[in-house]
Amino acid sequence: MIILCELPFSFVEKEGFRMFCEVIQPKFHVVSKTTITKDCLQIYHEEKSKLKDYFKEIYARICITTDLCTSVQNLGYMALTAHFVDKDWVLRKKIINFRVLPHPHKGEVIAKAIENCLLEWGIEKVMTITLDNAKNNDTCVMDLKKRFNKRNMMLLCGQFFHVRCFAHVINLVVRDGIEEVKTTIKRLCRSVKYVRSSSSRLQMFKKCALEESVTCKKFVCLDVKTRWNSTYLMINAAMEFEKVFDRLLEHDPFYRSECELKKNKEDGNFYLLTKRISGSHYITSNTYFDEVTQTKDMLLQQMGSNDVFLSSMAKKMNENFEKYCNIDALNPILIASIVLDPRYKLDYVTFWYRSYLDNDILLSEDEKDKKVEDWVERFKSMMSCLYLHYKSEATSLDDQSANSESVVANQGGNRSKKEMFRSKLKRKEHADANNDLDKYLSDGIEDESPNFDVLVWWKGKYATYHALAIMARDVLSIPVTSVALESAFSTAGRVLDPFRSSLTPNISVRMLKKNLKSLRKLKLL
């Protein structure tokens, strides 16, 4: 009850609760808050032990995301989430860390906390880390690479380790566009604040809505300065009440704010894009390249618009977009994720890159073909290097399996020796076969289907493309945003509210972790 309802430990000592228990069952002895604290901590340790055992059974590389928040106690907390595909080929997300981080939040401090957390959980293989574009995160990544390389924890010495949060990139891009309409947005904010500042003004606004026959279920809302998508929601809702604001000017002599709003279509597209890429219970890395290219195409289209205002806004947004999402600046592991989607493969990436270069009138056709050819060669080389690494790991596991079979054969007589011979012959045939990567890329593409599940497809191809399937499992589990961590911070805000501000940091952390796990069990989070 204490954990699921997010109640303070002292709740069991409240007079009302004790009276309730006495009526329900007079013989029941209500324990003290000290006992409740010990019981909750005991549950935490038991659940943590179960999760540690669970991680021991995971052979996939772990992708991690992390972010920071500050509680009402003015304490800095760091959350760390592990993303991976389990043995049943299902994407999983586990919040493995929620701990106090000492000020100041320097990159080295964050890196040390992440390393200690992974060692505590026994995680030895890390794929990527997804972070926003804060400067201390760049320092954190550099420090982590040094720490992880000493322990041989990273893939290819961390060549693809750092993934920039795509939602944060979109935030930077849209903020540039919003600057162009800053005056209009400020005017709208004043209008919304005026309407919502008192019950009489709110009633007047609703009366105007009835006179204008506006029956929209949405209502005007204010934005949050740190979230651009809330600005879009504010504008989107206000557009439904544009006539109502005009009528309010006639009815209310104190209302003098104008409501000349321009709804920006791009903001709506960016809002939908952010929703698509921010999921944590489905694969997003295979859609990353497609979302990037669609956004680029949209910006190019608006840059060529006859509307000077839209063209100017799109050019400003494109400058920041190119800084982080130019095809040469993208982390190649995220391009590999769409190549490992059998509906697209490398042909789609090549097709888009060639069509993108067609917009450059300064390049000749031969120069464009040469640029595409060079990029494809570099990308194939990277994919081959990645594949060979996974193939060597798979071969190493097969050799260990062969040694185990040899022991069984020596104990089991001639029949086991025959089985061992057939097993060795199959492995030799597999080793002599063509490169699985080349075979996969040369095969035809799969048809589009609304119910297509890329993980289920690779699970079915595990025997056909053994090493490549393992590689696809790890690559496709990469989260392209760190937005999913907001669920942890939202829960933290409820648990660490002013009524629980006396909780010590250690108890707060354990309660938060147990609370999050309980909510997931009830499918509330």
N, C-alpha and C positions, 0 to 999 in steps of 0.2 A: 504493500500500500504506500509506504513512504517513498519508494523508488518510482513506482509507476505514476503516482499522483504528484510527484515532485514536491513533497511536503518537507518542512523542516523537521529535524530530529525531535525538537521540543514539542511537536504536535501531540505526542503520546502523553505528555504531562498536562495538556490543556484540560480544564475542568469539564468542558462540554463533551470531549471525547471519552473521558473517564465515566461520566454519567451515562453516556450512550452504551459503553461496554457493560456497565453494571446492569442496565435494563435488559440487554441482550443475553448476558450470561453472568450472573452475580459471582460465580466461582472463578471466573477468569481473572488472573492476576495481570494487570497492565504493567509492562516493564518500564524502566526509566529511559531517558534519552541516551544515557551512557551505554546501556545494553543494546539499544537500537543501533547506535553508531557502530558498535563492535560487530553486530550481526550483518549490517550492510557491508562493512569492510570484508567480512568473511566471505560473503557472496561474491564480492569483487575479486578476491584472490582465487576463488574456485573457478569463476568464469575465465579469468586470465589464464589459469593453468590449462583449461580446455582449449582455449584459442592457441596457446603455444603448441600443444600437441597437434592441433589442426594444421599449423604452419609447417610442421615437420613432414607432413604428407604432401606438401605442395612442391612440385618439381619445376613449375614455371618461374620465369623471372618476375620480380615484383616491380610494378610501376608505382611511384609515390607522388603525392601532392601534399603541399604544406602551406599554411598561412598563419597569420597572427591576429589576435584580437586583444582588447583591453576590457577588463571587468569593471563593475561599479566600485570595486575596491582599489581601482587604479593599478591592478596587477596585469602584467602581460602574459597571455597564454598562447601556446603554439599547438596547433592540431596537426596530426600527420595521418594520412590515409593511404592504405595499401590497396592497389588495384591489380587483379590478376585473373587468369582463367583457370578454374580448378580441373580436377581429373575428369570431370564429366563434361568439360568444355562449356561451362557456364561462367559468365563474367561475375566476379565478386568484388565487393568493396568493404573493407574493414577499417574502422577508425582505431588505430593502434596506439595513438599517443594524444594526450591532452594534458600538457604540463605547463607549469609556470616557467617563464623565460625571463631571466634577469635583464634589467635595463643597463645600458642601451642595447637595442636589438641589432648588434653588429653581425655581419655575415659569418664571421668565425664562430660566434656564439651559437648561431642557428645551426651551422654545419656540425658542430660538436654535439648538440642536442639530438640531431637527426641520427648521427652515427651511433650514439649511445642507445638510442631507442631501437634501432635495427639490430644491434648486437644483443640487446636484452631479449628481443623476440626470436633470436636465432636466425634472422634473415641474412643469407649469405650471397644471394644473387639479385642484383638490382638492374633493371632495364633502363628506366628514365626517371627524371624528376620534373614535374610540371609546376612552374612558378610564374608569378606576375612579373612585371618589368621594373620592380623597385631595385635601386642600386645595390642595396645590401644583399639582394638575392643573387646578383652576379658574383659578388664576392663569396657568397655561400657556395655556389656551384664550383668555383675554382678550388675552394678549400676541400669540398667533398671529393672532388676528383683525386686530390692528393691522398686523402685518407682512404678512399675506396680502392685506389690502385695498389696501395701497399698490401691490401688484403685480397686482391684479385677478385673484387666483387662486381666489377662493371663489365659490360659487353664491349669488346674491342677497345679497352683502355678509356672508355667514356667518350668515344667519338660521336655518339648520338645522344649523350646523356641529358642535355638540357633542352627541355621543351617549353617554349614561352606560351603562357596562357592566352589562347586565342580570344576569349571573351574580353580580356583586358586590352588586347590590341584593338578590338572593335570599339571598346570604350574610348580609347585615345583618338581613334579615327572620327567617331561620331562627335566627340567633344569639340574637335576642330570645326566640324560643320555647324554645331550649335552656336559657336561664337558668332557666326554670320547672322543669326536671328536672336541674339542675346537680348536686344531691346524688347522685341515682341514677347519673348518668354518672361521677362521681368514684369511686363505689363499684365500678362496672363496670371502670373503668381499673385500679383496684388489683387486682381479681380477675384480669384479663388479664395484668397485669404479674407477678403471683404465679405463674401457670401457666407463663409463658414465661421466667421468671427462671433456671431450671436444667433440665438434661436429666431429672433424676429426677422433678421435679414434672410435667414434660411427659409422661413415660411414665405416671405415675399418672393424669393427666387422660385420656390415650388409653385406659387400661385401664377407667376409669369410662365412657367413651364406648362401649366394646365391651359392657360389662355392661348399658348402657341401650339397646343396639342402635341407636345413632346412627351412621349411615353417611354423613353429609353431607360432600361434597367440600370445602366451605369450612372454614376454620379460624379460631379467634379471632384478632383482630388489634387493634393499638392505633390510636388516631386521631392525627391531626396537628392541633395546636391552631389553625393558621392556615387549615384547610380543614374547613368544617362537614360536607361530604359524606363525609369520612373518618369522622366521628363516626357518621353514619348507617350506614356500612358496618360499623363496629365493633359497633353495636347489632344490626344485622341478622344478623351472623354469630353473635353471642352468643346470640340468641334460639333458634337451632337447637340450642344446647348448654345450654339452661336446666336440663334434668333432670340433665345431667352435672355442672354446678356444684353442684346439690343433693346428688348422690351424693358429690362430692368432700368435702363437709362431713363426711360419715360416715367416709370413709377417711383423711382427712388432719387430724390434731388441730391442726395449726398454721394451717390455713386457717379464718379466722374472718369473712371478708367476706361479707356477705349478697348475694344476687343477685336482688333484687326489681326486675325490669326492666319498664318499660312501653314497648312499641314504639310510636312515634309515627307514625301513618299519614301525616300531613302531610309529615314528613321524607322518606318514601319517594317521595311525589309530587314534592316539590321536587328530589329527587335525579334522578329521571327527566327532569324539566323541564330541569335544568342540562345533562344529557347531550344533550338534543335541540337546545338553542340554542347549544351550544359547538362545533358543527361548523364547519369552515373550507373544506370541499370541496363544499359544497352551500349553496343559498340559505337564509338564516335570517330575513331581515328581514320576509318576507311571513307568517311564522308568529308574529312578535313580539306583535302585538296579540291574536291568538288565545290565546297562552300567558298573557299578562297577564290577560285576562278570565277564563280558566279558573281561574287562581290566585285571582283576586278572588272568584269564585263559590264556590270551595272554602273560603276563609276565612269568607265570609258564612254558609255552611252550618254550619261548626263553631262560629261565634260564637253561633248559635242552638241549639247542642246542649244536651241536658239534663245532659250530663256537665260539671260545674262546672270540672273541671281543664282539659278540652279547650277549653271556652268562654273561660276566662281566658287560656289560651295563644294562642288564635286572635285575641283582641282585642289583645293586646300585639303580635303579629306584624302585624296589620292597620294599626296606627298607623304603623309604619315603611314599610309597603307603600304606604299612601296618600301619604306624603311624596314618594315618587319616581314612583309609577305611577298616580296619579290621572289620569283622562282629560284633564283640563285642564293637567296638569303634563308629560304625555308630549310628546316631540319630535314635532310633526305629520308630519314626513317619514317616521316609522316607521308612522304610521297610513296614510299614503299608500301604503306598500308593500303593505298588504293590500287596499287599494282597487284597486291595479294588479294584483292577482291576479284573473283573470277568473272564478274560482270563487266569489268573495265580493262584490267591488266595494263601493260605498258603502252599499248596502242592509243588508249584514251589520253594519256599524259602527253604523248608525242603529238597527237592531233591538236590538243589545246595549245601547246607551246607554239606550234607552227601557225595556228590561227591568231595567236596573240602577236606574233612577230609581223603578221600582215598589217597591223595597225601602224607599224613604223615605216613611214614613206621614205626614210633616208637610206634604208637598206635595200640592196638589190635582191632578186630572187635567189641568186647563187649564194649570196652572203647569208640569207635566211636559212637556206638548206644546210649550209655549213655549220651554222650555230646550232641548229637542231641536231645534226649528226654528232657534233662534239659533245653536246649535253647528254644525248642518249648513251654514248660510249662511256662517259664518266659515270652515269647513273648505273649502267649495267655492271661496270667494274665494282662499284660500291655494293650492289646486290650480290654479286658473285663472292666478294669478300665476306659478306654477312652469311651467305649460305654455306660457304666452306667452313666457317667457324661452327655453325650448328651441326654440320655434317660430321666434323671431327668430334664434337661432344656426343653425338648419337653413336658414332663408332666406338667411342670409349665405353659407353654404357653397354653396347653389344658385346664388347670384349669381356667386360665383367660378367655378363650373362653367360658367355661361352665358358668362362672359368668355372662358374657354378655348375653348368651342365657337365663339364668334365669330371667334377667331383662326384656328381650323381652317377655318371657312367661307370666310374671306377667301382662304385658300390653296387651297381645294378646289373652287371653282366653284359652279355652280347647284345641283347635287345636295346639297351640304353646306348651302346656304342653305335648301333645303326641309326638311332634317332639323332645322336650327336653328328654323325656323318652327313645326314640329310640337312640338318640345321646349318652346318658349315657350308654345304654346297649352295644352299639358298642365299646365304650371306655373300658368297663369292659372286653368284649371279647378280645379286643386287648391286655389288660394288662395281661389276663390269658393265652395268647398264649405263645409258646416257645420263648426263647431268639432269637431275630432277628439275632444276630451275629452268634450264633451256626447254625441257619437255613441257613444263607448265606454261611458259610464255608462248610456245609455238602452238599449243592446243587452242581450240576455239573458245569463245567466251560464252558464259551462261546467259540465258534469257532473263530479262527483268521480270521480277515478280514482287507483288506487294508484301508477300509473306516470306521473302527470301531471308534466311539467316546465315550469315557468312561463317559463323562458328560451327553451325551444324554441317555446313558444306565441307569445311576442313576436317571435321571429326570423321566424316565419311571417307575422306581421302587420306587418312592417317597411314594406312597400309601402303597406298600407292606412292605418296610423296612423304615418306617418313620424316626426314630431317627438315624438309621445307614446311611441313605441317606444324612441326614444333616451332619453327621460326615464325610462321604466321600467327600462331597462338600468342606468342609474346608481343609481336608487333601490333596486333589488333587490339590488345588490351591497354594500349597507351591512352591515357585521358588527355584530351586536347585543351581542357580548362581545369582550373582549380575551384570552380564555382560550387561544386558539390560540398565543399567544406563549410559553406554557409549554414548548412543544416546543423552542423556541430555548434557553430557560434550562436545560432538561434536558440538551441537548447541551453547553451551556456548562459545566455541572457536571462532565461527563465529560472534556472537553478541558482545562479549567482545574483539574484535580485537583491534589493536593499534589505529584505527580511532575512536573508541568509548571509549577509555580509560579514558575519562573525565566524563563518566557517574558515578553518585553516586551509591554506593552499593544497596540502597533501590530501585532506579529506575531500575538498572540492573536486580535485582531479579524479579521485576514485568514484565519487558519486556521479560525476558527469559521464565517465566511461560506462558505468553500469547502467545509468539512465538511458544512454544512447542504445545500448544493446537491448534493453527491455522494450524500448519503443519500436525497434526493428522487428522484434519477435511479434509484436502486436500489429505490425504493418502500419504503424502510425508515422514512420519516418522513412 
